[in-house]
Amino acid sequence: MLFEQMKTIKEKVEFLLVNYPLLRDDDFRLISNYFAFLMKDKMDNMSAKDFLQLFSEGKLPHTESIRRCRQKLQEENIKLRGKNYTERKDAGDKTSKLINDL
């Protein structure tokens, strides 16, 4: 299925994680590529100002939604995890424990 035909953010993020392993450990790259794929027909004729206008008007997916989909997909599917998954998970667990101990 082509990126443009996918309906949900989760489907699109999964496509990117499967096909571009480099994006598994870098949310900035993942989000940048998500927008590049989403707007590939418009990117050549769009200024940064136009992009920011769309973004600020909420006409593009929220970056946090993209990040959360990546996180959930990697939690559920070991094959989509990057090299830094375990380190990130351990750091999050330590933070949760510190907060709970307060």
C-alpha positions in Angstrom: 0.0 0.0 0.0 1.2 3.5 -0.8 1.8 6.1 1.9 -0.9 8.4 0.5 -3.5 5.6 0.6 -2.9 4.9 4.3 -5.6 6.4 6.5 -4.1 6.5 10.0 -1.0 8.0 11.5 -0.2 4.6 13.0 -0.2 2.9 9.5 2.0 5.6 8.1 4.5 5.5 11.0 4.7 1.7 10.7 5.4 2.0 7.0 8.3 4.4 7.7 9.7 2.2 10.6 9.6 -0.9 8.4 11.1 0.6 5.3 13.6 3.0 6.9 15.2 1.5 10.0 17.3 4.6 10.5 14.1 6.4 11.6 13.5 3.9 14.5 15.9 5.8 16.9 15.4 9.4 15.8 12.0 11.0 16.3 13.2 14.2 14.6 14.1 12.3 11.4 10.9 10.2 11.7 8.7 13.3 12.0 10.6 15.1 9.2 10.2 12.1 6.9 6.6 11.7 7.8 5.9 15.3 6.7 8.0 14.8 3.6 6.1 11.7 2.5 2.8 13.3 3.5 3.4 16.4 1.4 5.7 15.1 -1.3 3.7 16.6 -4.1 3.6 20.0 -2.5 7.1 20.3 -1.0 8.8 21.6 -4.1 6.5 24.5 -4.4 6.1 25.2 -0.7 8.0 27.7 1.3 9.0 27.2 5.0 6.5 29.9 5.8 3.7 28.0 4.0 4.6 24.8 5.9 4.6 26.6 9.2 1.3 28.2 8.4 -0.3 24.8 7.8 1.4 23.4 10.9 0.2 26.3 13.2 -3.3 26.0 11.9 -3.4 22.3 12.9 -3.8 21.1 9.3 -0.9 18.7 9.8 -0.7 15.8 12.3 0.6 16.7 15.7 4.3 15.6 16.1 3.4 14.1 19.5 0.9 11.8 17.8 3.6 10.6 15.4 6.0 10.0 18.4 3.4 8.2 20.4 2.6 5.9 17.5 6.3 5.1 17.1 6.5 4.3 20.8 3.5 2.1 20.8 4.5 0.2 17.6 8.0 -0.5 19.0 6.4 -1.6 22.3 4.2 -4.1 20.5 6.6 -5.2 17.7 10.2 -6.2 18.6 11.2 -6.0 14.9 10.4 -2.3 14.7 12.7 -1.4 17.7 15.8 0.5 17.1 19.2 0.1 18.7 18.4 2.7 21.4 15.0 1.1 22.4 16.2 -0.6 25.5 18.2 2.4 26.8 15.1 4.7 26.3 12.9 2.1 28.0 15.3 1.7 31.0 15.6 5.5 31.4 11.8 5.9 31.4 11.4 3.1 34.0 14.0 4.8 36.2 12.3 8.1 36.0 8.9 6.5 36.8 10.4 4.7 39.9 12.0 8.0 41.1 8.6 9.8 40.8 6.8 6.9 42.6 9.3 6.9 45.4 8.7 10.6 46.2 
